[in-house]
Amino acid sequence: MDFALTEEQRMLRQVVRDFSEREIRPIASKIDKEGTFDMELIRKMGTMGLMGMTVPSEYGGSGLDRISYNLALEEIGRVSASVGLTVEAHNTLGVGHIYELGNEAQRRKYLPRLTSGEALASWALTEPNAGSDAGSLQTTAVREGDHWVINGSKQFITNGHAAEVFTVMAKTDPTKGVKGISAFIIEKGNPGLKLGVEEDKLGMRGSITSEIFLEDCRVPAENMVGEPGKGFTGAMSILDRGRTAIGALSVGLAQGALDECLSYSKQRVQFGKPISSFQAIQWKLADMATEIDAARLLVLRAAWLEEKGEPFSKEASMAKLFASEVCVKAAVDAVQIHGGYGYTKEYAVERFFRDSKLYTIGEGTSEVQRMVIAKKLGL
C-alpha cells in the first residue's frame, strides 16, 4: 500500500497551514472568548479557495480531491475548531448538497456566491425532537401551485444566523416515512424563514449555532433539490462525507493539543528538569501521537475510498468514531499535562478541551456511528 501524499497534496497542506497560522491563530482565542463570528475571515478563505474546496472551477470552486480537502480541514482545525467547523459545515453540507444533488440551474445560481466566500451556506436536518432519529423529522412541505409551503422548526443549525443559503429537509409525503422527505433551498430574506436564538455553547463559541423557524415559508418549486422523496437518502450520503470531514477536524484538534503539550513539556521545569524528561509525561505524549496517527490513517482511508467512488459509509463512521474519541482523550490529557495552567484560559488546551466534545456528537453521535458500523457488519 502507498501511504505517500502527492506533491500537490503536500503543497496544499503547507499552504493551508501557513494561512491558518497567519490569519486564524491570532484571533482563535478572541473569537472563542467573545463568542464572535468573523465574516471577514470567511471572505479571506474564499479568496484562498477554501470555501468551495471540492467544487469544480466552473462553479468557482477549487476542484480539490477528497484527500486534499480533509488535509485542509485538519490544518484549519489544528488552530481553531470553531473556524474549522464553520468551514466544514459550509463545504461538506451546505455547498456539498447543492453540488452533489442539485441540478445544473441550482449549481449555476448558488455555487459561485458560496464558493467565493461572499455568502455562507447552512444545512438544516436536525429538529428539537429529531436528532439521532433524523427520519422522524416533523417539518412539512405542501405543494401549492408552483410553490412549496414549508412549516416546522430546526435545531442546532451550524452557520444559521450568518448564512445566506439554507438547504432544508422537510416531509413532502408524511405517509411514506423517510421516503417522503425532500430537500429545499431557501434563501435568507424569505419572509417565512425566521432565525431563533443563537445557542450559548460550552465550546465552538466562534461558530454560530441557531434555531430556525419556518412559518408558511413559500419556496419556488424549482428550489427542490433532487427528486421528491429522495431528500433523506441524499442527506445520509452527504452525512457520510461529513463524518469523514469531522474525523479530519478531530485529528486536527488532537494534533494541536499534542503540539501544545510538546512545547509546554519542554519548557515547564519541575524537580530541576523539564517535565518532558519524566516517563509519565513521555508515555502520555507517545500514546497521544500513536492514537492521532491511527485516527489520521482512518480518515485518509475513508477519503481515499470516497475519491475512488467506492463504498465508504462504514469507513467514514469508523474514522469519525475513532478520531472524535481520540480527540477528546487528547484534549483531556493535554489539560492534565499542563496541570493548573491547563485549566486557565491563558493556554489553548483549555479551549481545545471544551471544543473537543462536540465531535463525538455532531453529524452523528458515537453511538450512531457504532450502529452504522454494526449494520455494515451484518448485525
C-alpha positions in Angstrom: 0.0 0.0 0.0 1.2 3.5 -0.8 0.7 5.9 2.1 2.6 8.8 0.4 0.8 12.1 -0.4 1.3 13.6 -3.8 3.4 16.7 -4.2 0.2 18.7 -4.9 -1.3 17.4 -1.6 1.8 18.2 0.4 1.9 21.7 -1.1 -1.8 22.3 -0.4 -1.4 21.2 3.2 1.5 23.6 3.7 -0.4 26.5 2.1 -3.4 25.9 4.4 -1.1 25.5 7.4 0.7 28.8 6.7 -2.7 30.6 6.2 -4.1 29.1 9.4 -1.0 30.2 11.4 -1.0 33.7 9.9 -4.8 34.5 9.7 -6.6 32.2 12.1 -4.4 31.5 15.1 -4.1 35.2 16.1 -7.8 35.5 16.5 -8.7 32.0 17.7 -8.7 32.8 21.4 -10.6 36.1 20.8 -13.5 34.7 18.9 -13.8 32.0 21.5 -13.8 34.3 24.4 -16.2 36.8 22.8 -18.4 34.3 21.0 -18.0 36.3 17.9 -18.2 35.2 14.2 -15.7 36.7 11.8 -17.2 37.1 8.3 -14.1 38.9 7.1 -12.1 35.7 7.7 -14.6 33.8 5.6 -14.1 36.2 2.7 -10.3 35.8 3.1 -10.8 32.0 3.0 -12.9 32.4 -0.1 -10.1 34.2 -1.9 -7.9 31.3 -0.9 -10.3 28.8 -2.5 -11.2 27.3 0.9 -15.0 27.9 0.7 -15.6 25.6 -2.3 -12.8 23.1 -2.0 -14.3 20.1 -3.7 -16.4 22.0 -6.2 -15.1 22.2 -9.8 -13.7 25.5 -11.1 -16.6 26.0 -13.5 -18.7 26.9 -10.4 -16.0 28.9 -8.8 -14.5 26.1 -6.7 -11.0 24.7 -6.2 -11.7 21.2 -7.5 -9.7 19.5 -4.8 -9.7 15.8 -4.4 -11.2 14.4 -1.2 -7.8 13.6 0.5 -6.7 17.2 -0.1 -10.0 18.5 1.3 -9.6 16.5 4.5 -5.9 17.5 4.9 -7.0 21.2 4.6 -9.7 20.7 7.3 -7.1 19.1 9.6 -4.8 22.1 9.3 -7.6 24.6 10.0 -8.9 22.5 12.9 -5.5 22.4 14.4 -5.6 26.1 15.3 -9.4 26.7 15.7 -12.1 24.2 16.0 -14.7 27.0 15.6 -13.4 28.1 12.3 -12.9 24.5 11.2 -16.5 23.6 11.9 -17.8 26.7 10.1 -15.7 25.8 7.0 -16.7 22.1 7.2 -20.4 22.7 7.5 -20.3 25.2 4.6 -18.3 23.0 2.3 -19.5 19.5 3.1 -23.1 20.0 4.0 -24.4 23.3 2.6 -22.3 23.6 -0.6 -21.9 19.8 -0.9 -25.6 19.1 -1.0 -26.3 21.6 -3.8 -23.3 20.5 -5.9 -23.7 16.7 -5.4 -27.5 16.5 -5.6 -28.7 19.8 -7.1 -29.4 20.4 -10.8 -27.4 22.5 -13.2 -29.6 25.6 -12.8 -29.2 25.4 -9.0 -25.5 25.0 -9.2 -25.1 27.9 -11.5 -27.3 30.1 -9.4 -25.9 29.4 -5.9 -22.5 28.0 -6.0 -20.4 30.9 -7.4 -21.5 33.1 -4.5 -20.9 30.4 -1.9 -17.5 29.2 -3.2 -16.2 32.8 -3.4 -16.8 33.3 0.4 -19.3 36.1 -0.5 -22.1 34.1 1.1 -22.2 31.3 3.7 -24.2 28.1 3.4 -26.1 26.2 6.1 -27.8 22.8 6.2 -30.9 22.0 8.2 -31.8 18.5 9.1 -31.9 18.3 13.0 -35.1 19.2 14.8 -35.9 19.6 18.6 -37.4 16.0 18.5 -35.4 14.6 15.7 -31.7 14.3 16.4 -30.2 10.9 16.0 -33.6 9.7 14.7 -33.5 12.2 11.8 -36.1 10.3 9.9 -38.7 11.3 12.4 -38.5 15.0 11.5 -41.8 16.9 11.6 -41.2 19.8 9.2 -43.6 19.6 6.3 -43.8 21.0 2.8 -47.1 21.2 1.0 -47.4 21.9 -2.8 -49.4 25.0 -3.7 -49.2 25.7 -7.4 -45.7 26.5 -8.4 -44.5 26.8 -4.8 -44.0 24.6 -1.7 -45.2 25.9 1.6 -42.9 24.8 4.4 -43.7 24.7 8.2 -41.6 23.5 11.0 -38.5 24.2 13.1 -34.9 23.2 13.1 -32.4 23.0 15.9 -28.6 23.2 16.3 -28.0 24.5 12.8 -24.4 25.5 12.2 -23.8 28.8 10.5 -27.5 29.7 11.0 -27.5 33.4 11.6 -24.6 34.0 9.3 -25.9 32.0 6.3 -27.4 33.3 3.1 -28.4 30.0 1.7 -30.1 27.1 3.6 -30.7 23.5 2.5 -33.7 22.3 4.5 -35.2 18.8 4.8 -39.0 18.5 5.0 -41.7 15.9 4.6 -43.5 16.2 1.3 -45.4 13.0 1.9 -45.8 12.1 5.6 -47.4 8.8 4.7 -44.1 7.4 3.3 -41.8 7.9 6.3 -38.2 8.6 5.3 -39.2 8.1 1.6 -41.4 11.1 1.9 -38.7 13.5 2.8 -37.4 16.1 0.3 -34.8 18.8 0.3 -35.2 22.5 -0.5 -33.0 25.6 -1.0 -34.3 28.6 1.0 -32.6 32.0 0.8 -32.1 34.4 3.7 -34.7 37.1 3.5 -37.6 34.8 2.7 -40.4 36.2 5.0 -41.3 32.7 6.1 -37.7 31.9 7.3 -37.1 33.2 10.9 -34.0 32.7 12.9 -34.3 31.9 16.6 -31.7 32.2 19.4 -28.0 31.6 18.9 -27.1 28.8 21.2 -24.8 29.6 24.2 -22.5 26.7 23.9 -19.8 25.0 26.0 -17.3 25.1 23.2 -17.1 26.0 19.5 -18.1 29.5 20.6 -16.7 31.2 17.5 -19.1 29.1 15.4 -22.7 30.1 15.1 -25.4 27.5 16.1 -29.0 28.6 15.6 -32.7 27.7 15.8 -34.6 28.1 12.6 -38.4 28.5 12.3 -40.3 28.0 9.1 -43.7 29.7 9.1 -45.7 29.4 5.9 -42.4 29.7 4.1 -43.1 29.8 0.4 -40.4 28.3 -1.8 -40.4 28.1 -5.6 -40.9 24.6 -6.9 -37.6 24.7 -8.7 -35.8 25.0 -5.4 -36.4 21.4 -4.6 -33.0 19.6 -4.6 -33.2 16.3 -6.3 -36.4 14.2 -6.7 -39.3 14.3 -4.4 -38.9 11.8 -1.6 -35.1 11.5 -2.1 -34.2 14.1 0.5 -33.4 11.7 3.3 -31.2 9.3 1.3 -29.5 12.3 -0.1 -28.9 13.7 3.3 -27.4 10.4 4.5 -25.0 10.4 1.6 -23.9 13.9 2.5 -23.5 12.9 6.1 -21.1 10.1 5.1 -18.9 12.8 3.6 -19.4 14.9 6.7 -18.3 12.1 9.0 -15.0 11.8 7.3 -14.6 15.6 7.5 -15.4 15.7 11.2 -12.8 12.9 11.6 -10.3 15.2 9.9 -11.2 18.1 12.2 -10.9 15.8 15.2 -7.4 14.8 14.1 -6.6 18.5 13.7 -7.6 19.4 17.2 -5.9 16.4 18.7 -2.7 17.3 16.8 -3.0 20.9 18.0 -3.3 19.6 21.6 -0.2 17.4 21.1 1.8 20.3 19.6 0.9 22.5 22.6 2.0 19.7 25.0 5.3 19.0 23.3 6.2 22.7 23.5 5.0 23.2 27.1 6.6 20.0 28.5 10.0 21.1 27.2 9.7 24.5 28.9 8.0 23.5 32.2 10.6 22.7 34.8 9.8 20.7 37.9 12.2 19.0 40.3 15.1 20.6 38.5 14.4 19.4 34.9 11.8 19.7 32.1 8.7 17.6 32.7 9.3 16.1 29.2 12.1 14.1 30.7 9.7 12.2 33.1 8.4 8.9 31.8 4.9 9.7 33.0 4.7 12.6 30.6 6.6 10.8 27.8 4.2 7.9 27.8 1.2 10.2 27.6 2.7 12.0 24.6 3.7 8.7 23.0 0.1 7.4 23.4 -1.3 10.7 22.0 1.0 10.6 19.0 0.2 7.0 18.2 -3.6 7.4 18.5 -3.6 10.5 16.4 -1.6 8.8 13.6 -4.1 5.9 13.7 -7.0 8.3 13.5 -5.4 10.2 10.7 -5.0 7.0 8.7 -8.6 6.0 9.2 -9.7 9.4 7.9 -7.4 9.2 4.9 -8.6 5.7 4.1 -12.3 6.9 4.1 -11.3 9.9 2.0 -9.4 7.7 -0.5 -12.4 5.4 -0.9 -14.7 8.3 -1.4 -12.3 9.8 -4.1 -12.3 6.4 -5.9 -16.0 6.2 -5.9 -16.0 3.1 -3.7 -18.5 2.5 -0.8 -17.2 4.2 2.2 -20.0 4.6 4.7 -18.6 2.1 7.2 -15.1 3.5 6.9 -16.4 7.1 7.3 -18.2 6.0 10.5 -15.1 4.2 11.8 -13.0 7.3 11.1 -15.4 9.7 12.8 -16.0 7.4 15.8 -12.3 6.7 16.5 -10.9 10.2 15.6 -13.5 12.1 17.7 -12.9 9.9 20.8 -9.2 10.2 20.3 -9.6 13.9 20.1 -11.5 14.1 23.4 -8.8 11.9 25.1 -6.0 14.0 23.7 -7.7 17.2 24.9 -8.2 15.8 28.4 -4.6 14.6 28.6 -3.4 18.0 27.3 -5.0 19.7 30.2 -3.6 17.2 32.6 -0.1 17.7 31.3 -0.4 21.5 31.6 -1.7 21.0 35.2 -3.2 24.0 36.8 -2.3 26.2 33.9 -4.3 23.9 31.6 -7.4 24.8 33.5 -6.9 28.5 32.7 -7.9 30.4 29.6 -4.3 31.6 29.2 -3.5 28.3 27.4 -5.1 27.0 24.3 -5.6 23.5 25.7 -8.5 24.8 27.8 -10.3 25.8 24.6 -9.4 22.5 22.9 -10.9 20.7 26.0 -14.2 22.4 25.6 -14.3 22.3 21.8 -13.4 18.6 21.5 -16.6 17.1 22.9 -18.8 18.3 20.0 -17.0 16.0 17.6 -18.4 12.9 19.4 -22.0 14.4 19.0 -22.3 16.4 15.7 -23.1 14.7 12.4 -23.9 11.5 14.2 -23.1 10.6 17.8 -20.5 8.0 18.7 -23.5 5.7 19.4 -24.9 6.3 16.0 -21.5 5.5 14.4 -21.4 2.2 16.2 -24.9 1.4 14.9 -23.9 2.2 11.3 -20.7 0.0 11.7 -22.7 -2.8 13.2 -25.2 -2.7 10.4 -22.4 -2.8 7.8 -21.1 -5.9 9.6 -24.4 -7.6 9.0 -25.6 -7.4 12.6 
